[in-house]
């Protein structure tokens, strides 16, 4: 049985030659074949650029037609497809953002200096005071403290002043066509169409970051569908203009992520000299207490399952973290982010900041340095997986094993000195 013409799946031609840098990252590039069978090497740059632009435009339109077919099969009405996708366009600057990487891995203390600055703390207190009734209402409904809701708002968009002016549709369509994150972008673009079709926001009003995150607290479309809540009772879930909706949605997300009402996120602790830094699992507070872990101020929270983290190694602060810290990690799975939210919420509520000193004298490793570190650890027999320049759990585990073999504190914190030691070891072996 033939499908109606408008629902027939278009034939997509795959094209692997790089177009204006689109082939820099592994993954097929979706594009139509060039109208030129061969480009003269002596052709003017303007002609070549024009040809590449035409190819990219044709390829993007072909990708969009293919996605349109898929969206129709997933229940998106033809009227929505005509109204929304007809205005979607490719944005080259989104690809530049996606491809760019900072030269250095930012140390956590520098991240916290910005994320928990006095300016952000004071603004957070002002926002909490202005929205106190709404924040308290959401705290009662979901069990998430008002200051935590406001802290996420502050970290994600500086309380709504910087949540991005990119069309979410353009961002996700561009990322999908690019090919590096095709599956992710298709899923999120389909979710965005479902949101528009449901009437929560217009296509023009769906604004956010270049990566497709939306609104005051930066929900991806799929997270919006799962967790966004109508907080003001107007029948819509509007995380762009309604602060009650923003606060309700954020608190609902954390509650669904396992937030435990009445429990703190954790506390700063001191560790004994003989602390076992390889003990990275969850243990009860009583167990950590037996191992010599003590609160820097006050007493340890009573957690059934807690982890000790040392985000800057043995020379930096240590923290005992409970289930609510892990809930924040569900929002953004980065220790620096979760600690920023935790400490900003503490500061907004008038609690103390980090007491112990950060090892600010340590020079950060660049991404290339981390890549090299991973290569050297692998060659030395410490399984860290594929070298990618990112300090993940496997890299830290291998680094701890290497540190232990060298009689060093196995805290898994990468330094220039450790990289140099590995380089020297490699030189001695060759």
C-alpha positions as CSV (number, residue, x, y, z in Angstrom):
1,X,0.0,0.0,0.0
2,X,1.4,3.4,-1.0
3,X,1.5,6.2,1.4
4,X,0.0,9.6,0.4
5,X,2.6,11.6,-1.4
6,X,3.1,14.0,1.4
7,X,4.0,11.1,3.8
8,X,6.4,9.3,1.5
9,X,9.8,9.1,3.0
10,X,12.1,11.3,0.9
11,X,15.3,9.7,-0.4
12,X,18.3,11.2,1.4
13,X,21.6,11.2,-0.3
14,X,24.6,10.9,2.1
15,X,27.6,13.0,1.4
16,X,30.9,12.6,3.3
17,X,33.1,15.4,2.0
18,X,33.4,18.2,4.6
19,X,31.2,21.3,4.0
20,X,32.5,24.4,5.7
21,X,34.0,22.4,8.5
22,X,31.0,20.1,9.0
23,X,33.2,17.0,8.7
24,X,35.5,17.9,11.5
25,X,33.7,15.6,14.0
26,X,33.1,11.8,13.4
27,X,29.7,11.1,12.0
28,X,28.1,11.2,8.6
29,X,27.1,14.6,7.2
30,X,23.6,14.7,5.7
31,X,23.8,16.6,2.4
32,X,22.6,16.3,-1.2
33,X,25.2,15.5,-3.9
34,X,26.8,18.5,-5.5
35,X,25.5,19.8,-8.8
36,X,29.1,19.9,-9.9
37,X,30.9,16.7,-10.5
38,X,34.3,18.3,-10.0
39,X,35.5,21.6,-8.6
40,X,38.3,23.2,-10.4
41,X,41.2,23.7,-8.0
42,X,41.8,27.1,-9.6
43,X,38.1,28.3,-9.2
44,X,37.6,31.5,-7.4
45,X,36.9,31.2,-3.7
46,X,33.6,32.9,-4.1
47,X,32.4,30.2,-6.5
48,X,33.6,27.4,-4.3
49,X,31.9,29.0,-1.2
50,X,28.7,29.5,-3.1
51,X,28.7,25.9,-4.3
52,X,29.3,24.7,-0.7
53,X,26.5,26.9,0.6
54,X,24.2,25.5,-2.0
55,X,25.1,22.0,-1.1
56,X,24.6,22.6,2.6
57,X,21.2,24.3,1.9
58,X,20.1,21.4,-0.2
59,X,21.4,18.9,2.3
60,X,19.6,20.6,5.2
61,X,16.3,20.8,3.3
62,X,16.6,17.0,2.5
63,X,17.3,16.3,6.2
64,X,14.4,18.3,7.2
65,X,12.1,16.5,4.7
66,X,13.3,13.2,6.1
67,X,12.6,14.4,9.7
68,X,9.2,15.7,8.6
69,X,8.2,12.2,7.4
70,X,9.4,10.8,10.7
71,X,7.5,13.4,12.8
72,X,4.3,12.7,10.9
73,X,4.6,9.0,11.7
74,X,5.0,10.0,15.4
75,X,1.7,11.8,15.5
76,X,2.6,15.4,14.6
77,X,-0.3,16.9,12.6
78,X,0.3,18.1,9.1
79,X,-0.8,21.6,10.0
80,X,1.8,21.8,12.8
81,X,4.5,20.6,10.4
82,X,3.6,23.1,7.8
83,X,3.4,26.0,10.2
84,X,6.5,25.2,12.2
85,X,9.0,23.5,10.0
86,X,8.5,25.9,7.1
87,X,10.3,28.6,9.0
88,X,13.2,26.4,10.4
89,X,16.7,27.3,9.1
90,X,20.3,26.2,9.4
91,X,22.5,28.2,11.8
92,X,26.3,27.8,11.2
93,X,27.1,29.6,14.4
94,X,25.4,26.8,16.4
95,X,27.9,24.3,14.9
96,X,30.8,26.6,15.9
97,X,29.5,26.6,19.5
98,X,29.1,22.8,19.4
99,X,32.6,22.2,18.0
100,X,34.5,24.7,20.1
101,X,36.2,23.5,23.3
102,X,37.8,25.6,25.9
103,X,41.6,25.6,25.8
104,X,41.9,24.6,29.4
105,X,39.7,22.5,31.7
106,X,38.4,25.0,34.1
107,X,39.3,24.3,37.7
108,X,36.4,23.9,40.0
109,X,37.4,26.8,42.2
110,X,37.3,29.2,39.2
111,X,33.9,27.8,38.3
112,X,32.6,28.4,41.8
113,X,34.1,31.9,42.0
114,X,31.7,32.8,39.2
115,X,28.7,30.6,40.0
116,X,28.7,31.6,43.7
117,X,29.8,35.2,43.4
118,X,28.6,37.9,45.7
119,X,26.6,39.4,42.8
120,X,24.8,36.1,42.2
121,X,24.2,35.5,45.9
122,X,22.7,39.0,46.4
123,X,20.6,38.7,43.3
124,X,19.4,35.3,44.5
125,X,18.3,36.7,47.8
126,X,16.4,39.5,46.0
127,X,14.7,37.0,43.7
128,X,13.8,34.8,46.6
129,X,12.3,37.7,48.5
130,X,10.3,38.9,45.5
131,X,9.0,35.4,44.7
132,X,8.9,34.1,48.3
133,X,5.2,33.1,48.3
134,X,5.6,31.1,45.0
135,X,8.8,29.5,46.1
136,X,7.4,28.5,49.5
137,X,4.3,27.1,47.8
138,X,6.5,24.9,45.5
139,X,8.6,23.9,48.5
140,X,5.5,22.6,50.3
141,X,4.2,20.9,47.2
142,X,7.4,19.1,46.2
143,X,9.6,19.1,49.3
144,X,12.4,21.0,47.5
145,X,13.7,24.1,49.5
146,X,13.0,27.5,48.1
147,X,16.6,28.5,48.1
148,X,17.5,25.4,46.0
149,X,14.9,26.2,43.4
150,X,16.2,29.8,43.2
151,X,19.8,28.6,43.1
152,X,19.2,26.4,40.0
153,X,17.4,29.4,38.4
154,X,20.5,31.5,39.2
155,X,23.1,29.0,37.8
156,X,21.1,28.1,34.7
157,X,20.2,31.6,33.4
158,X,21.3,34.2,36.0
159,X,17.7,34.5,37.1
160,X,16.3,34.7,33.6
161,X,18.6,37.4,32.3
162,X,20.6,35.0,30.0
163,X,18.6,32.0,29.0
164,X,19.4,32.5,25.3
165,X,17.8,34.0,22.2
166,X,18.2,31.1,19.8
167,X,15.2,29.4,18.3
168,X,15.1,26.0,19.9
169,X,13.8,24.6,16.6
170,X,16.7,26.1,14.6
171,X,19.2,24.9,17.1
172,X,18.0,21.3,17.2
173,X,17.5,21.0,13.5
174,X,21.0,22.3,12.9
175,X,22.5,19.9,15.4
176,X,20.5,17.1,13.8
177,X,21.6,17.9,10.3
178,X,25.2,18.2,11.4
179,X,25.2,14.5,12.1
180,X,27.4,14.4,15.2
181,X,24.3,14.2,17.5
182,X,21.7,13.2,15.0
183,X,19.7,10.8,17.3
184,X,19.7,13.2,20.2
185,X,18.6,16.2,18.1
186,X,15.9,14.2,16.3
187,X,14.4,13.1,19.6
188,X,14.5,16.6,21.1
189,X,13.1,18.3,17.9
190,X,10.2,15.8,17.9
191,X,9.6,16.7,21.6
192,X,9.7,20.4,20.7
193,X,7.0,19.9,18.0
194,X,4.8,18.0,20.6
195,X,5.1,21.0,23.0
196,X,4.1,23.4,20.3
197,X,1.2,21.2,19.1
198,X,-0.1,20.9,22.7
199,X,-0.3,24.7,22.8
200,X,2.2,25.4,25.7
201,X,4.3,27.8,23.6
202,X,4.4,29.1,20.1
203,X,7.2,28.3,17.7
204,X,8.3,31.9,17.8
205,X,8.3,31.9,21.6
206,X,10.4,28.7,22.0
207,X,13.7,30.4,22.7
208,X,16.8,29.1,24.6
209,X,20.4,28.2,24.2
210,X,22.3,27.1,21.1
211,X,22.2,23.5,22.5
212,X,18.4,23.3,22.6
213,X,17.9,24.0,26.3
214,X,15.0,26.3,27.0
215,X,13.7,28.9,29.3
216,X,14.7,30.2,32.8
217,X,15.9,26.8,34.1
218,X,17.1,25.4,30.7
219,X,14.9,22.3,30.2
220,X,15.5,20.2,27.1
221,X,12.2,19.6,25.2
222,X,12.0,15.9,26.4
223,X,12.5,17.0,30.0
224,X,9.8,19.6,29.5
225,X,7.4,17.0,28.4
226,X,8.2,14.8,31.3
227,X,8.5,17.3,34.1
228,X,7.2,20.7,33.3
229,X,4.2,21.8,35.4
230,X,1.5,24.4,35.2
231,X,2.3,26.4,38.4
232,X,0.0,29.4,37.9
233,X,-3.1,27.5,36.9
234,X,-3.6,29.0,33.4
235,X,-3.6,25.7,31.6
236,X,-0.2,26.1,30.0
237,X,3.3,25.1,31.1
238,X,5.4,28.2,30.3
239,X,9.0,28.2,31.5
240,X,9.8,31.3,29.5
241,X,7.4,33.9,31.0
242,X,5.7,32.4,34.1
243,X,7.9,32.3,37.2
244,X,5.3,30.0,39.0
245,X,5.6,27.5,36.1
246,X,9.4,27.8,36.2
247,X,9.6,27.1,39.9
248,X,7.0,24.3,39.9
249,X,8.7,22.6,37.0
250,X,12.2,22.8,38.5
251,X,11.0,21.5,41.9
252,X,9.0,18.8,40.2
253,X,12.1,17.7,38.3
254,X,14.2,17.4,41.4
255,X,11.4,15.6,43.3
256,X,11.2,13.0,40.5
257,X,15.0,12.7,40.6
258,X,14.7,11.5,44.2
259,X,14.9,14.6,46.3
260,X,14.4,13.8,50.0
261,X,12.4,16.4,51.8
262,X,14.0,17.7,55.0
263,X,17.5,16.4,54.2
264,X,20.4,18.7,53.4
265,X,22.5,18.1,50.2
266,X,25.5,17.3,52.4
267,X,28.2,19.1,54.3
268,X,31.9,20.0,54.2
269,X,34.0,17.5,56.1
270,X,37.6,17.0,57.3
271,X,39.3,13.7,56.5
272,X,41.9,11.7,58.5
273,X,45.5,11.5,57.3
274,X,45.1,7.9,56.5
275,X,41.8,8.3,54.6
276,X,41.3,5.7,51.8
277,X,40.6,7.8,48.7
278,X,39.8,4.7,46.7
279,X,36.6,4.3,48.8
280,X,34.3,5.9,46.3
281,X,31.0,4.0,47.0
282,X,28.0,4.9,49.1
283,X,28.1,4.2,52.8
284,X,26.1,5.2,55.8
285,X,27.1,8.3,57.8
286,X,27.9,6.0,60.7
287,X,30.3,4.1,58.6
288,X,32.0,7.3,57.4
289,X,32.2,8.4,61.0
290,X,34.0,5.2,61.9
291,X,36.5,6.0,59.2
292,X,37.4,9.3,60.8
293,X,35.2,11.6,58.7
294,X,34.2,14.7,60.7
295,X,32.0,17.7,59.9
296,X,34.0,20.9,59.5
297,X,31.3,22.7,61.5
298,X,28.4,21.1,63.4
299,X,27.6,17.4,63.0
300,X,27.4,15.0,60.1
301,X,24.0,14.7,58.5
302,X,22.4,11.2,59.0
303,X,22.5,9.6,55.6
304,X,21.7,6.0,54.8
305,X,23.8,6.3,51.7
306,X,26.5,9.0,51.3
307,X,29.6,9.6,49.3
308,X,32.7,11.5,50.2
309,X,33.9,13.7,47.3
310,X,37.2,15.5,46.9
311,X,36.7,17.5,43.7
312,X,40.2,19.1,43.9
313,X,42.0,16.1,45.4
314,X,43.5,15.6,48.9
315,X,44.8,19.2,49.0
316,X,41.4,20.7,48.6
317,X,38.0,20.7,50.5
318,X,36.1,17.4,51.1
319,X,32.4,17.0,51.2
320,X,30.0,14.3,52.5
321,X,27.1,14.2,50.0
322,X,23.7,12.5,50.3
323,X,20.7,11.7,48.0
324,X,19.8,15.3,47.3
325,X,23.3,16.0,45.9
326,X,22.7,13.1,43.5
327,X,19.3,14.6,42.6
328,X,21.1,17.8,41.6
329,X,23.5,15.7,39.5
330,X,20.5,14.3,37.6
331,X,19.8,17.9,36.5
332,X,23.4,18.3,35.3
333,X,25.8,15.4,35.8
334,X,28.9,17.4,36.7
335,X,30.3,17.6,40.2
336,X,31.2,21.3,39.7
337,X,27.6,22.1,38.7
338,X,26.0,20.2,41.6
339,X,28.4,21.8,44.2
340,X,27.7,25.2,42.7
341,X,23.9,24.8,43.1
342,X,24.5,23.4,46.7
343,X,26.7,26.2,47.8
344,X,24.7,29.0,46.1
345,X,21.6,27.7,47.9
346,X,23.5,27.7,51.1
347,X,24.6,31.3,50.6
348,X,21.1,32.5,49.6
349,X,19.8,31.0,52.8
350,X,22.6,32.6,54.9
351,X,24.6,29.5,55.5
352,X,28.4,29.4,55.4
353,X,30.5,28.9,52.3
354,X,33.4,26.6,51.7
355,X,35.8,26.8,54.7
356,X,38.8,24.8,53.5
357,X,41.2,26.3,50.9
358,X,41.3,25.3,47.3
359,X,44.7,24.4,45.7
360,X,44.7,27.5,43.5
361,X,48.4,27.1,42.8
362,X,47.7,24.0,40.7
363,X,47.8,24.8,37.0
364,X,44.9,23.1,35.2
365,X,45.4,20.5,32.5
366,X,44.3,21.3,29.0
367,X,42.1,18.9,27.1
368,X,45.2,17.9,25.2
369,X,47.0,17.3,28.5
370,X,44.1,15.0,29.7
371,X,44.2,13.2,26.4
372,X,47.9,12.6,26.8
373,X,47.4,11.5,30.4
374,X,44.9,8.9,29.3
375,X,47.2,7.6,26.6
376,X,50.1,7.2,29.0
377,X,47.9,5.5,31.7
378,X,46.7,3.1,29.1
379,X,50.2,2.3,27.9
380,X,51.3,1.7,31.5
381,X,48.6,-0.9,31.9
382,X,45.9,1.1,33.7
383,X,42.6,0.6,31.8
384,X,41.0,4.0,31.3
385,X,39.1,3.2,28.1
386,X,39.2,5.3,24.9
387,X,41.3,8.5,25.3
388,X,38.9,11.5,24.8
389,X,40.4,14.3,26.8
390,X,37.7,14.2,29.5
391,X,38.4,13.3,33.1
392,X,35.7,10.6,33.7
393,X,35.4,8.0,36.4
394,X,37.6,5.4,34.5
395,X,40.4,7.9,34.1
396,X,40.2,8.8,37.7
397,X,40.3,5.1,38.7
398,X,43.3,4.5,36.6
399,X,45.0,7.6,37.9
400,X,44.4,6.4,41.5
401,X,46.0,3.1,40.7
402,X,49.0,4.8,39.2
403,X,49.3,7.1,42.2
404,X,49.2,4.2,44.6
405,X,51.9,2.4,42.6
406,X,54.1,5.4,43.1
407,X,53.5,5.8,46.8
408,X,51.4,8.9,46.3
409,X,48.0,9.8,47.8
410,X,45.5,8.1,45.5
411,X,43.0,10.9,45.2
412,X,42.5,10.7,41.5
413,X,43.2,14.4,41.0
414,X,45.1,15.1,37.8
415,X,48.0,17.6,38.0
416,X,50.8,18.8,35.8
417,X,53.2,17.0,38.2
418,X,51.5,13.7,37.7
419,X,51.5,14.1,33.9
420,X,55.2,14.9,34.0
421,X,55.8,11.8,36.1
422,X,54.0,9.6,33.6
423,X,55.9,11.2,30.8
424,X,59.2,10.5,32.5
425,X,58.1,6.9,33.2
426,X,57.3,6.5,29.5
427,X,60.7,7.9,28.6
428,X,62.5,5.5,30.9
429,X,60.6,2.6,29.4
430,X,61.5,3.4,25.8
